């Protein structure tokens, strides 16, 4: 199901208020969504929407704002919906329900934003391409607000996507367009039809960049060795490889940290 785009940006009203109020409402909405999905097989639109005025600040990361009692948009708290969504459906239905819920959310600007900024697993190339394509579809309307991602900084949409994804985009399309929107568009096209080898090459381009920037790694020379990286990546089980196949920098950093600890034990 695809919603019609509106020139006015609206987000679920449950995401506006103090954090305590939002948490209570998000959990209730999750239980409601689960009940409706079990009854009808589809997810309805949120029960109440609220307009997001231009230049309104949306908090999209927990560490971006610490005054939790303040009334504002706490968009990152949408993640709480998954706990109650899962609890509301039989265990054997949870994976299918989560996939259907993601598809539903990606048909909306608020869902597109959430899944791009806080992408839950799996973070495969295929899934990431779909999530970034959704952001691109709602790009114009999502340009209105400002986004709190780091403490004390308010990002435009372009700056937000640049911060989170530019290294990923460079891994897929080295030397791509300066415009983050154009770079994302090109990357989505490549990522959506990528083979395992394409994914491997993208991750290989990203890993040395992450090692160079992160001073916490203790075995930096080994972790920058292309032969070592290719051998380790090729040996990963399919599911493990798929989890980093998009070259999403946070997931790839976790894999590098695992290998760094392994090297320390030898």
KAPE-V683806 format. One record per residue. N is the residue number from 1. RES is the residue in one letter. PHI is phi in radians with two decimals (* if undefined). OMEGA is omega in radians with two decimals (999 if undefined). D_LAST is the distance of its C-alpha to the last C-alpha in Angstrom with 1 decimal. Layout:
BEGIN
n: <N & N>
res: <RES & RES>
phi: <PHI & PHI>
omega: <OMEGA & OMEGA>
d_last: <D_LAST & D_LAST>
END
This chain:
BEGIN
n: <1 & 2 & 3 & 4 & 5 & 6 & 7 & 8 & 9 & 10 & 11 & 12 & 13 & 14 & 15 & 16 & 17 & 18 & 19 & 20 & 21 & 22 & 23 & 24 & 25 & 26 & 27 & 28 & 29 & 30 & 31 & 32 & 33 & 34 & 35 & 36 & 37 & 38 & 39 & 40 & 41 & 42 & 43 & 44 & 45 & 46 & 47 & 48 & 49 & 50 & 51 & 52 & 53 & 54 & 55 & 56 & 57 & 58 & 59 & 60 & 61 & 62 & 63 & 64 & 65 & 66 & 67 & 68 & 69 & 70 & 71 & 72 & 73 & 74 & 75 & 76 & 77 & 78 & 79 & 80 & 81 & 82 & 83 & 84 & 85 & 86 & 87 & 88 & 89 & 90 & 91 & 92 & 93 & 94 & 95 & 96 & 97 & 98 & 99 & 100 & 101 & 102 & 103 & 104 & 105 & 106 & 107 & 108 & 109 & 110 & 111 & 112 & 113 & 114 & 115 & 116 & 117 & 118 & 119 & 120 & 121 & 122 & 123 & 124 & 125 & 126 & 127 & 128 & 129 & 130 & 131 & 132 & 133 & 134 & 135 & 136 & 137 & 138 & 139 & 140 & 141 & 142 & 143 & 144 & 145 & 146 & 147 & 148 & 149 & 150 & 151 & 152 & 153 & 154 & 155 & 156 & 157 & 158 & 159 & 160 & 161 & 162 & 163 & 164 & 165 & 166 & 167 & 168 & 169 & 170 & 171 & 172 & 173 & 174 & 175 & 176 & 177 & 178 & 179 & 180 & 181 & 182 & 183 & 184 & 185 & 186 & 187 & 188 & 189 & 190 & 191 & 192 & 193 & 194 & 195 & 196 & 197 & 198 & 199 & 200 & 201 & 202 & 203 & 204 & 205 & 206 & 207 & 208 & 209 & 210 & 211 & 212 & 213 & 214 & 215 & 216 & 217 & 218 & 219 & 220 & 221 & 222 & 223 & 224 & 225 & 226 & 227 & 228 & 229 & 230 & 231 & 232 & 233 & 234 & 235 & 236 & 237 & 238 & 239 & 240 & 241 & 242 & 243 & 244 & 245 & 246 & 247 & 248 & 249 & 250 & 251 & 252 & 253 & 254 & 255 & 256 & 257 & 258 & 259 & 260 & 261 & 262 & 263 & 264 & 265 & 266>
res: <X & X & X & X & X & X & X & X & X & X & X & X & X & X & X & X & X & X & X & X & X & X & X & X & X & X & X & X & X & X & X & X & X & X & X & X & X & X & X & X & X & X & X & X & X & X & X & X & X & X & X & X & X & X & X & X & X & X & X & X & X & X & X & X & X & X & X & X & X & X & X & X & X & X & X & X & X & X & X & X & X & X & X & X & X & X & X & X & X & X & X & X & X & X & X & X & X & X & X & X & X & X & X & X & X & X & X & X & X & X & X & X & X & X & X & X & X & X & X & X & X & X & X & X & X & X & X & X & X & X & X & X & X & X & X & X & X & X & X & X & X & X & X & X & X & X & X & X & X & X & X & X & X & X & X & X & X & X & X & X & X & X & X & X & X & X & X & X & X & X & X & X & X & X & X & X & X & X & X & X & X & X & X & X & X & X & X & X & X & X & X & X & X & X & X & X & X & X & X & X & X & X & X & X & X & X & X & X & X & X & X & X & X & X & X & X & X & X & X & X & X & X & X & X & X & X & X & X & X & X & X & X & X & X & X & X & X & X & X & X & X & X & X & X & X & X & X & X & X & X & X & X & X & X & X & X & X & X & X & X & X & X & X & X & X & X>
phi: <* & -2.05 & -1.47 & -1.27 & -1.30 & -2.05 & -1.19 & -1.74 & -1.44 & -2.21 & -2.12 & -0.99 & -1.09 & -1.09 & -1.61 & -2.02 & 2.49 & -1.42 & -1.13 & -1.11 & -1.14 & -1.11 & -1.03 & -1.11 & -1.25 & -1.12 & -1.12 & -1.13 & -1.15 & -1.09 & -1.14 & -1.14 & -1.05 & -1.08 & -1.10 & -1.16 & -1.16 & -1.16 & -1.37 & -2.02 & 1.43 & -2.39 & -1.78 & -1.35 & -1.13 & -0.91 & -1.19 & -2.51 & -1.96 & -2.40 & -1.21 & -1.82 & -1.12 & -0.97 & 1.23 & -1.10 & -1.61 & -1.89 & -1.41 & -2.00 & -2.65 & -1.04 & -1.38 & -1.49 & -2.78 & -1.91 & -1.45 & -1.20 & -1.45 & -1.26 & -1.39 & -2.93 & -1.49 & -1.94 & -1.19 & -1.11 & -1.24 & -1.02 & -1.00 & -1.13 & -1.13 & -1.18 & -1.06 & -1.35 & -1.12 & -1.14 & -1.16 & -1.52 & -2.17 & -1.01 & -0.95 & -1.24 & -1.72 & -1.13 & -1.09 & -1.11 & -1.13 & -1.10 & -1.17 & -1.16 & -1.18 & -1.10 & -1.04 & -1.08 & -1.10 & -1.24 & -1.54 & -2.25 & -1.15 & -1.18 & -1.23 & -1.05 & -1.10 & -1.05 & -1.24 & -1.44 & -1.42 & -2.19 & -1.18 & -1.34 & -1.08 & -1.40 & -1.97 & -1.23 & -1.05 & -1.07 & -1.18 & -1.16 & -1.02 & -1.13 & -1.18 & -1.20 & -1.08 & -1.17 & -1.05 & -1.07 & -1.13 & -1.88 & -0.96 & -1.06 & -1.28 & -1.38 & -1.34 & -1.16 & -1.32 & -2.02 & -2.12 & -1.64 & -2.03 & -2.02 & -1.04 & 1.46 & -2.13 & -2.09 & -1.69 & -1.33 & -1.04 & -1.04 & -1.16 & -1.12 & -1.16 & -1.11 & -1.08 & -1.39 & -2.09 & -1.03 & -1.13 & -1.12 & -1.10 & -1.15 & -1.15 & -1.50 & -2.32 & -1.00 & 1.15 & -1.25 & -1.04 & -1.17 & -1.16 & -1.10 & -1.13 & -1.19 & -1.14 & -1.09 & -1.06 & -1.13 & -1.14 & -1.02 & -1.07 & -1.29 & -1.14 & -1.17 & -2.03 & -1.28 & -1.54 & -1.03 & -1.14 & -1.04 & -1.13 & -1.03 & -1.15 & -1.11 & -1.14 & -1.11 & -1.24 & -1.39 & -1.00 & -1.08 & -1.11 & -1.18 & -1.12 & -1.09 & -1.49 & -1.74 & -1.35 & -1.32 & -1.20 & -1.64 & -2.05 & -1.13 & -1.13 & -1.15 & -1.24 & -1.83 & -1.39 & -1.00 & -1.17 & -1.08 & -1.12 & -1.10 & -1.10 & -1.17 & -1.14 & -1.15 & -1.53 & -1.16 & -1.04 & -0.91 & -1.10 & -1.16 & -1.15 & -1.02 & -1.16 & -2.00 & -1.16 & -1.44 & 1.10 & -1.27 & -1.10 & -1.23 & -1.18 & -1.14 & -1.06 & -1.09 & -1.12 & -1.08 & -1.13 & -1.07 & -1.17 & -1.06 & -1.17 & -1.03 & -1.08 & -1.22 & -1.54 & -1.75>
omega: <-3.14 & 3.13 & 3.09 & 3.13 & 3.12 & 3.08 & 3.11 & -3.14 & 3.06 & 3.06 & 3.07 & -3.11 & 3.14 & -3.09 & -3.13 & 3.13 & 3.00 & -3.10 & -3.13 & 3.13 & -3.11 & -3.13 & 3.13 & -3.09 & -3.14 & 3.13 & 3.11 & 3.12 & 3.10 & 3.11 & 3.13 & 3.12 & 3.13 & 3.14 & -3.12 & -3.14 & 3.12 & -3.13 & -2.95 & -3.10 & 3.09 & 3.08 & 3.09 & 3.06 & 3.10 & -3.03 & 3.12 & 3.11 & -3.14 & -3.12 & 3.07 & -3.12 & 3.07 & 3.13 & 3.03 & -3.13 & 3.06 & 3.08 & -3.04 & 3.13 & -3.01 & -3.09 & -3.09 & -3.07 & -3.07 & 3.13 & -2.99 & 3.13 & -3.10 & 3.10 & 3.11 & 3.09 & 3.08 & -2.97 & -3.10 & -3.13 & 3.07 & 3.14 & 3.13 & -3.10 & -3.04 & 3.14 & -3.08 & 3.05 & 3.14 & -3.11 & -3.07 & -3.13 & 3.10 & -3.07 & -3.09 & -3.13 & -2.95 & -3.12 & 3.14 & 3.13 & 3.13 & 3.12 & 3.10 & -3.14 & 3.09 & 3.12 & 3.09 & -3.10 & -3.11 & 3.05 & -3.11 & 3.11 & -3.14 & 3.10 & 3.11 & 3.13 & -3.09 & -3.07 & 3.06 & -3.08 & -3.10 & -3.02 & 3.08 & 3.02 & 0.02 & -3.13 & 3.14 & 3.09 & -3.13 & -3.11 & -3.13 & 3.09 & 3.13 & -3.12 & 3.13 & 3.08 & 3.12 & 3.08 & 3.13 & -3.14 & -3.11 & -3.00 & -3.03 & -3.10 & 3.13 & 3.11 & -3.07 & -3.07 & 2.93 & -2.96 & 3.09 & -3.12 & 3.01 & -3.11 & 3.07 & -3.14 & 3.08 & -3.04 & 2.83 & 3.08 & 3.14 & -3.12 & 3.13 & -3.14 & 3.10 & -3.12 & -3.04 & -2.89 & -3.03 & 3.13 & 3.08 & -3.14 & 3.11 & 3.11 & -3.13 & -3.08 & -3.10 & 3.13 & -3.11 & -3.09 & 3.08 & 3.10 & -3.13 & 3.12 & 3.13 & 3.13 & 3.08 & -3.13 & 3.13 & -3.13 & 3.14 & 3.13 & -3.12 & -3.09 & -3.07 & -3.12 & -3.04 & 2.98 & 3.08 & -3.14 & 3.08 & 3.14 & 3.13 & -3.12 & 3.12 & 3.14 & 3.11 & 3.10 & -3.07 & -2.98 & 3.12 & 3.10 & -3.14 & 3.12 & -3.13 & -3.07 & -3.02 & -3.09 & 3.14 & -3.13 & -3.09 & -3.09 & -2.97 & -3.10 & 3.14 & -3.10 & 3.06 & -3.10 & -3.10 & -3.13 & 3.10 & -3.10 & -3.13 & 3.14 & -3.12 & 3.13 & -3.12 & -3.10 & -3.12 & 3.02 & -3.06 & -3.08 & 3.13 & 3.13 & 3.14 & -3.09 & 3.11 & -3.00 & 3.11 & -3.03 & 3.02 & -2.87 & -3.10 & 3.11 & 3.13 & 3.10 & 3.11 & 3.11 & 3.10 & 3.13 & 3.08 & -3.14 & 3.12 & 3.11 & 3.09 & -3.14 & 3.12 & -3.14 & -3.11 & 999>
d_last: <52.2 & 52.4 & 54.1 & 56.6 & 55.5 & 57.5 & 58.2 & 57.6 & 54.1 & 53.9 & 50.9 & 51.0 & 52.9 & 50.4 & 48.0 & 50.5 & 51.1 & 49.1 & 45.6 & 46.9 & 49.8 & 47.6 & 45.1 & 48.0 & 49.6 & 46.4 & 45.7 & 49.3 & 49.2 & 46.2 & 48.0 & 51.1 & 49.3 & 47.8 & 51.4 & 52.9 & 50.3 & 50.9 & 54.6 & 54.9 & 51.7 & 51.5 & 50.5 & 53.4 & 53.3 & 52.7 & 55.7 & 56.3 & 55.4 & 55.8 & 56.4 & 53.9 & 56.0 & 55.1 & 52.7 & 51.8 & 48.3 & 45.9 & 42.9 & 40.1 & 37.1 & 36.9 & 35.7 & 38.7 & 41.3 & 41.3 & 45.0 & 44.7 & 48.4 & 49.7 & 51.4 & 49.8 & 47.9 & 44.5 & 43.4 & 39.7 & 41.0 & 42.0 & 38.5 & 40.0 & 42.2 & 39.5 & 39.1 & 42.8 & 43.1 & 40.5 & 42.2 & 45.6 & 44.8 & 43.9 & 40.2 & 40.7 & 42.3 & 39.8 & 37.9 & 41.3 & 42.7 & 39.9 & 40.3 & 44.0 & 43.7 & 41.5 & 44.1 & 46.8 & 45.2 & 44.5 & 48.3 & 48.8 & 48.0 & 46.5 & 44.3 & 43.2 & 42.3 & 40.3 & 38.3 & 37.5 & 36.6 & 34.8 & 33.7 & 32.6 & 30.3 & 30.5 & 30.0 & 30.4 & 32.2 & 35.3 & 35.4 & 34.8 & 37.5 & 39.9 & 39.1 & 39.6 & 42.7 & 44.1 & 43.7 & 45.4 & 48.2 & 49.0 & 48.1 & 51.6 & 52.2 & 48.8 & 49.5 & 52.0 & 49.8 & 47.3 & 43.8 & 41.9 & 38.2 & 37.1 & 39.0 & 42.1 & 42.0 & 44.3 & 43.4 & 45.6 & 44.4 & 43.5 & 41.4 & 39.7 & 38.7 & 37.7 & 35.3 & 33.6 & 33.8 & 34.4 & 30.8 & 30.9 & 34.3 & 33.2 & 30.3 & 32.9 & 35.8 & 34.8 & 37.7 & 39.5 & 42.7 & 42.8 & 44.4 & 41.7 & 44.1 & 44.5 & 40.8 & 40.2 & 43.0 & 41.6 & 38.0 & 39.4 & 41.3 & 38.2 & 35.9 & 38.5 & 38.6 & 35.0 & 33.4 & 29.7 & 29.4 & 31.2 & 28.8 & 25.8 & 27.3 & 28.2 & 24.7 & 23.4 & 26.1 & 25.2 & 21.4 & 21.6 & 24.5 & 22.7 & 19.7 & 22.3 & 24.2 & 21.6 & 20.5 & 18.2 & 15.4 & 12.9 & 11.6 & 15.2 & 15.4 & 12.9 & 14.5 & 17.8 & 17.4 & 19.9 & 18.6 & 15.1 & 17.0 & 19.6 & 17.3 & 15.5 & 19.0 & 20.6 & 18.4 & 19.1 & 21.7 & 25.2 & 25.6 & 22.4 & 23.3 & 26.8 & 25.8 & 24.6 & 27.1 & 29.5 & 27.2 & 28.1 & 26.2 & 25.3 & 23.8 & 21.9 & 20.5 & 19.2 & 17.4 & 15.8 & 14.8 & 13.2 & 11.0 & 10.4 & 9.2 & 6.9 & 5.5 & 5.6 & 3.8 & 0.0>
END
